[in-house]
Amino acid sequence: MHLAHHTHDDVGWLKTVDEYFSGVNNNIQRVEVQLILDEVIPELVNDPAKRFSYVEMKFFTMWWKNQSE
């Protein structure tokens, strides 16, 4: 079996970009994009064989700007 790890988070579909990113207004849709990236990145660092595809560059840019050196 081959699992293709990926995500699909529409920028501004049902909530604002900031709401999707931070996870507020979960009564509209339950998603916290920041948490997805916070959780997947350490897994990728710990296992170089793992791969993850992410296409929503707006969310990635928001997440990246909050990272330390």
C-alpha angles and dihedrals in degrees: 000000000000119000117201106208111208142133135220116199114167110221107236098349102134100349136030119274090254092049092052092046097048098034099238122148094036089168086075096044130339108235136121109187093186090059092051091057094040089056102040099047096063089048090054092048092049094049116033090189091068120092132195129188119211123175105171099094094176090064093041090052091050090050094044093053089059095053124104125227 
